[in-house]
Amino acid sequence: MLTLAPLRLLREPWNASEGNQSNATAGAAGAWCQGLDIPNELFLTLGLVSLVENLLVVAAVMKNRNLHSPTYYFICCLAISDMLVSISNLAEMLVMLLLEHGLLAFRASTIRHMDVAIDVLICSSVVSSLSFLGVIAVDRYITIFYALRYHSIMTLQRAVVTMVSVWLASTVSSVVFITCYQNNTIILFLISFFLFMLVLMLVLYIHMFALARHHLHSISSQQKQPSVHRSSSLKGAVTLTILLGVFFVCWGPFFFHLILIVTCPTNPFCTCFFSYFNLFLILIICNSVIDPLIYAFRSQELRQTLREVMLCSW
């Protein structure tokens, strides 16, 4: 899959010359450094699946008034972010294919403007998607630890302010990144942002699981049903593992790629890792496909609304 500049430079670092990269890559590990030839059809298919899934989530939240709450608004914003990830990648692929086959003819300045617009959309959707994953974790934390005060803490006004702030910050940071993409400080900021979100989710979800485990232990000891306690604890551990595992597997390789760009852009083994950039993009798109399954479709009421939406019973 072709990539527009400056995202192309995330695949081939600007501080490594072409000669150094080619020589290092050739002598590092042979065929392993050739990367994976991922067909455009796979990008297209995953993008369309993600687009449909997240569009259904947004439609369900809009349709059902019972889902008009901060929690589902945050899930809806995550769905919109994931939807933009899919749209931006689909738009990028479509434009590049049309230009490559001569079906589009634009001035160089127009193509540059299209590059910037698509890159800003890609970056803002990625940053906002990460941000709303963190916001949902915080919202769940408040729901569990401050259940009686939840509606006074997470008011609709604060939820709106949070959503607007995330979208605004994502857009501004994306414009800055596209403008200053050759500055390692920007890359370090993105890496720090990912690590912050990873640690935040890890701490919050483990704390929530510990509280639920303690609560179940108290109930099972009073009712003398340790098997129920073990079963519930195992289910909670599996859920926690899925949440954090999917986040790390889908986002980790891309941000590890950024770390290598800063730390070892000319190292032979790092240049081999760079050749798998398209695989990391596939994982990010897969995350957009998986997010609705984790955060939205597990709600019985939302699933019922989805059935109504798909049956067009508005």
C-alpha positions as CSV (number, residue, x, y, z in Angstrom):
1,M,0.0,0.0,0.0
2,L,1.4,3.4,-0.9
3,T,1.4,6.1,1.7
4,L,1.2,9.9,1.3
5,A,3.9,12.2,2.6
6,P,4.8,12.9,5.4
7,L,3.5,9.5,6.6
8,R,5.8,7.9,4.1
9,L,8.7,9.3,6.1
10,L,7.4,7.3,9.1
11,R,8.1,4.2,7.1
12,E,11.5,5.4,5.8
13,P,13.1,7.7,8.4
14,W,14.3,11.1,7.1
15,N,17.6,10.9,9.0
16,A,18.7,7.7,7.2
17,S,20.0,8.0,3.7
18,E,18.7,5.8,1.0
19,G,22.2,4.3,0.5
20,N,22.6,3.4,4.2
21,Q,19.1,1.9,4.3
22,S,19.4,-0.2,1.2
23,N,22.9,-1.5,2.2
24,A,21.9,-2.2,5.8
25,T,18.7,-3.8,4.8
26,A,20.3,-6.1,2.3
27,G,23.0,-7.3,4.7
28,A,20.8,-7.7,7.8
29,A,18.6,-10.7,7.4
30,G,17.9,-11.3,3.7
31,A,14.4,-12.2,2.9
32,W,13.2,-11.2,6.4
33,C,13.9,-7.6,5.5
34,Q,11.6,-7.6,2.5
35,G,8.5,-7.0,4.7
36,L,5.1,-8.3,3.8
37,D,3.3,-7.7,0.6
38,I,-0.2,-6.8,1.9
39,P,-2.7,-6.4,-0.9
40,N,-4.8,-3.3,-1.2
41,E,-7.9,-5.4,-1.1
42,L,-7.2,-6.3,2.5
43,F,-6.9,-2.6,3.5
44,L,-10.1,-2.0,1.6
45,T,-12.0,-4.9,3.2
46,L,-11.0,-4.1,6.8
47,G,-11.7,-0.4,6.2
48,L,-15.2,-1.1,5.0
49,V,-15.9,-3.6,7.8
50,S,-14.8,-1.0,10.4
51,L,-16.7,1.7,8.7
52,V,-20.0,-0.3,8.8
53,E,-19.5,-1.5,12.4
54,N,-18.8,1.9,13.8
55,L,-21.5,3.6,11.7
56,L,-24.0,1.1,13.2
57,V,-22.8,2.1,16.7
58,V,-23.3,5.8,16.1
59,A,-26.7,5.2,14.6
60,A,-27.8,3.0,17.5
61,V,-26.7,5.6,20.1
62,M,-28.5,8.3,18.2
63,K,-31.7,6.2,17.9
64,N,-32.1,5.0,21.5
65,R,-32.7,7.8,24.1
66,N,-31.7,5.4,26.8
67,L,-28.2,5.4,25.4
68,H,-28.0,9.2,25.6
69,S,-25.6,9.2,28.5
70,P,-21.9,10.3,28.9
71,T,-20.7,6.7,28.8
72,Y,-22.4,6.0,25.4
73,Y,-21.4,9.4,24.1
74,F,-17.8,8.5,24.7
75,I,-18.3,5.1,23.0
76,C,-19.9,7.0,20.1
77,C,-16.9,9.3,19.9
78,L,-14.6,6.3,19.9
79,A,-16.7,4.9,17.0
80,I,-16.4,8.1,15.1
81,S,-12.7,8.2,15.6
82,D,-12.3,4.6,14.4
83,M,-14.6,5.4,11.5
84,L,-12.3,8.3,10.6
85,V,-9.3,6.0,10.8
86,S,-11.0,3.8,8.2
87,I,-12.2,6.6,6.0
88,S,-8.8,8.3,6.0
89,N,-7.0,5.1,5.0
90,L,-9.6,4.3,2.4
91,A,-9.3,7.9,1.0
92,E,-5.5,7.6,0.9
93,M,-5.5,4.3,-0.9
94,L,-8.1,5.5,-3.4
95,V,-6.3,8.7,-4.2
96,M,-2.9,7.0,-4.6
97,L,-4.4,4.2,-6.9
98,L,-6.2,6.8,-9.1
99,L,-3.1,8.9,-9.4
100,E,-0.9,5.8,-10.1
101,H,-3.2,4.7,-12.9
102,G,-3.5,8.2,-14.4
103,L,-7.2,8.4,-13.7
104,L,-6.7,11.7,-11.8
105,A,-4.8,14.6,-13.0
106,F,-4.1,17.5,-10.6
107,R,-1.6,20.2,-10.3
108,A,1.3,19.5,-8.0
109,S,0.1,22.1,-5.5
110,T,-3.4,20.5,-5.4
111,I,-1.8,17.1,-4.7
112,R,0.2,18.6,-1.9
113,H,-2.9,20.1,-0.4
114,M,-4.6,16.7,-0.6
115,D,-1.6,15.1,1.1
116,V,-1.9,17.5,4.0
117,A,-5.6,17.2,4.3
118,I,-5.5,13.3,4.4
119,D,-2.5,13.2,6.7
120,V,-4.2,15.6,9.2
121,L,-7.3,13.4,9.1
122,I,-5.3,10.3,9.6
123,C,-3.3,11.8,12.5
124,S,-6.3,13.4,14.2
125,S,-8.3,10.2,14.0
126,V,-5.5,8.1,15.5
127,V,-4.9,10.6,18.3
128,S,-8.6,11.0,19.1
129,S,-9.1,7.2,19.1
130,L,-6.3,6.7,21.6
131,S,-7.7,9.6,23.7
132,F,-11.2,8.2,23.9
133,L,-9.9,4.8,24.9
134,G,-8.4,6.6,27.9
135,V,-11.6,8.6,28.5
136,I,-13.7,5.4,28.5
137,A,-11.3,3.9,31.0
138,V,-11.6,6.9,33.3
139,D,-15.4,6.9,32.9
140,R,-15.6,3.2,33.9
141,Y,-13.3,3.9,36.9
142,I,-15.7,6.7,38.1
143,T,-18.7,4.4,37.5
144,I,-17.2,1.7,39.8
145,F,-15.4,3.7,42.5
146,Y,-17.8,6.7,42.7
147,A,-21.1,5.0,41.7
148,L,-23.3,7.1,44.0
149,R,-21.7,10.3,42.8
150,Y,-21.3,9.4,39.2
151,H,-24.1,11.6,37.8
152,S,-22.8,14.6,39.8
153,I,-19.2,14.0,38.7
154,M,-19.7,13.1,35.1
155,T,-22.4,15.6,34.2
156,L,-23.6,16.1,30.6
157,Q,-21.8,19.5,30.5
158,R,-18.5,18.0,31.6
159,A,-18.9,15.2,29.1
160,V,-19.4,17.7,26.3
161,V,-16.4,19.7,27.4
162,T,-14.3,16.5,27.5
163,M,-15.4,15.5,24.0
164,V,-14.9,18.9,22.5
165,S,-11.4,19.2,24.2
166,V,-10.3,15.8,22.8
167,W,-11.4,16.6,19.3
168,L,-9.8,20.1,19.4
169,A,-6.6,18.8,20.9
170,S,-6.4,16.0,18.4
171,T,-6.9,18.4,15.5
172,V,-4.3,20.9,16.7
173,S,-1.7,18.3,17.6
174,S,-2.2,16.7,14.2
175,V,-1.6,20.0,12.4
176,V,1.5,20.6,14.4
177,F,2.7,17.0,13.6
178,I,2.2,17.4,9.9
179,T,3.9,20.8,10.0
180,C,6.9,19.6,12.0
181,Y,7.1,16.0,11.1
182,Q,10.9,16.1,10.7
183,N,11.4,17.1,14.3
184,N,12.2,14.2,16.6
185,T,10.5,16.1,19.4
186,I,7.1,15.5,17.7
187,I,7.8,11.7,17.5
188,L,8.8,11.6,21.1
189,F,5.6,13.4,22.0
190,L,3.6,10.7,20.2
191,I,5.5,8.0,21.9
192,S,5.0,9.6,25.3
193,F,1.3,10.0,24.6
194,F,1.0,6.3,23.8
195,L,2.9,5.2,26.9
196,F,0.8,7.5,29.0
197,M,-2.4,6.0,27.7
198,L,-1.1,2.5,28.2
199,V,-0.1,3.1,31.8
200,L,-3.4,4.9,32.5
201,M,-5.5,2.0,31.2
202,L,-3.3,-0.5,32.9
203,V,-3.5,1.2,36.3
204,L,-7.3,1.9,36.1
205,Y,-8.4,-1.5,34.8
206,I,-6.2,-3.4,37.3
207,H,-7.5,-1.3,40.1
208,M,-11.1,-1.9,39.0
209,F,-10.4,-5.7,38.7
210,A,-8.9,-5.7,42.2
211,L,-11.9,-4.1,43.6
212,A,-14.3,-6.4,41.8
213,R,-12.2,-9.4,43.0
214,H,-12.3,-8.2,46.6
215,H,-16.0,-7.7,46.4
216,L,-16.6,-11.1,45.0
217,H,-14.3,-12.6,47.6
218,S,-16.4,-11.0,50.4
219,I,-19.7,-12.3,48.9
220,S,-18.3,-15.8,48.3
221,S,-16.9,-16.1,51.8
222,Q,-20.3,-15.1,53.3
223,Q,-22.2,-17.5,51.1
224,K,-19.4,-20.2,51.2
225,Q,-19.3,-20.5,47.4
226,P,-15.6,-20.3,46.5
227,S,-16.2,-21.8,43.1
228,V,-18.4,-18.8,42.1
229,H,-15.7,-16.5,43.3
230,R,-13.0,-18.3,41.3
231,S,-15.2,-18.4,38.2
232,S,-16.0,-14.7,38.4
233,S,-12.4,-13.7,39.1
234,L,-11.3,-15.8,36.1
235,K,-13.9,-14.0,33.8
236,G,-12.7,-10.6,35.1
237,A,-9.1,-11.5,34.4
238,V,-10.0,-12.7,30.9
239,T,-11.8,-9.4,30.2
240,L,-8.9,-7.4,31.5
241,T,-6.5,-9.3,29.4
242,I,-8.6,-8.8,26.3
243,L,-8.9,-5.1,26.9
244,L,-5.2,-4.4,27.5
245,G,-4.0,-7.2,25.1
246,V,-5.9,-5.8,22.1
247,F,-4.7,-2.3,22.9
248,F,-1.1,-3.3,23.2
249,V,-1.0,-5.7,20.2
250,C,-2.8,-3.3,17.8
251,W,-1.0,-0.1,18.8
252,G,2.3,-1.3,20.2
253,P,4.1,-2.2,16.9
254,F,3.4,1.2,15.4
255,F,4.7,3.1,18.3
256,F,7.7,0.8,18.7
257,H,8.3,1.6,15.0
258,L,8.4,5.3,16.1
259,I,10.8,4.6,18.9
260,L,13.2,2.9,16.4
261,I,13.0,5.9,14.1
262,V,14.3,8.1,16.9
263,T,16.8,5.6,18.4
264,C,18.3,3.6,15.6
265,P,17.3,4.9,12.1
266,T,20.3,3.4,10.3
267,N,20.7,0.2,12.3
268,P,20.3,-2.9,10.0
269,F,17.8,-4.6,12.2
270,C,15.8,-1.4,12.7
271,T,15.6,-0.9,8.9
272,C,14.3,-4.4,8.6
273,F,11.6,-3.6,11.2
274,F,10.7,-0.5,9.2
275,S,9.8,-2.7,6.2
276,Y,6.8,-4.0,8.0
277,F,5.1,-0.6,8.3
278,N,2.1,-1.6,6.3
279,L,1.5,-4.5,8.8
280,F,1.4,-2.0,11.6
281,L,-1.2,0.0,9.7
282,I,-3.3,-3.1,9.3
283,L,-3.2,-3.7,13.0
284,I,-4.4,-0.2,13.7
285,I,-7.3,-0.7,11.3
286,C,-8.0,-4.1,13.0
287,N,-8.3,-2.2,16.3
288,S,-11.0,-0.1,14.7
289,V,-12.8,-3.3,13.8
290,I,-12.4,-4.8,17.3
291,D,-13.3,-1.7,19.4
292,P,-17.1,-2.0,18.8
293,L,-16.9,-5.7,19.8
294,I,-15.3,-4.7,23.1
295,Y,-16.9,-1.4,24.1
296,A,-20.2,-1.3,22.3
297,F,-21.7,-4.7,21.2
298,R,-21.4,-6.2,24.7
299,S,-24.3,-4.0,25.8
300,Q,-27.6,-5.8,25.5
301,E,-29.7,-2.7,24.9
302,L,-27.3,-1.5,22.3
303,R,-27.4,-4.9,20.5
304,Q,-31.2,-4.7,20.5
305,T,-31.1,-1.2,19.1
306,L,-28.6,-2.4,16.4
307,R,-31.1,-5.1,15.4
308,E,-33.8,-2.4,15.0
309,V,-31.4,-0.2,13.1
310,M,-30.5,-3.0,10.7
311,L,-34.2,-3.8,10.2
312,C,-34.8,-0.1,9.6
313,S,-37.4,0.0,12.3
314,W,-36.9,3.7,13.3
